């Protein structure tokens, strides 16, 4: 009977104790908060030096994808070692550099600083809602993963096409879809931690960080389109 219970616990993601799950969640939130520091620093460096220009156009997209996937591979390789956290923070600095182009464009509006703070507040609000839902919802959400992954692949293909097409309507549609998909991904990733499906806080932080960055930049792009004011 005890073996059967253990099997059921493992099947539904409860192979670790609630104390361990809470520790992973707590460490993830702390590291997620820390990761915002190099992100802001990277964005500042990008705006100050203009290095964000490197991530524009088709070549910029290729450079970004190469850098991002290189960092993600390195994080996966070091997630169980002391090097895991520094590599993750290096990645968040890189992502700040990538965001600097969008932030620089937004600051070109007379209300640019306000738009950035609104996007930040909106993203924080989405995260708090999804974190709250993750603690309330008892249903297993693991089935969402494959559909969300398909959605991300479609977004990536659409984004690559739109880089060359340069359609404003395409950018609008991609931004709206991105907010929806990555908001759902936040709930999915948080629920995985709570249910014990993710036991490595570095991997968990990476997943949530990517969700947050994608929601933020998509929300900022929408605010720029609809709320940007020129002098």
Order of alpha helices (4+ residues) and beta strands (2+ residues): alpha-alpha-alpha-alpha-alpha-alpha-alpha-alpha
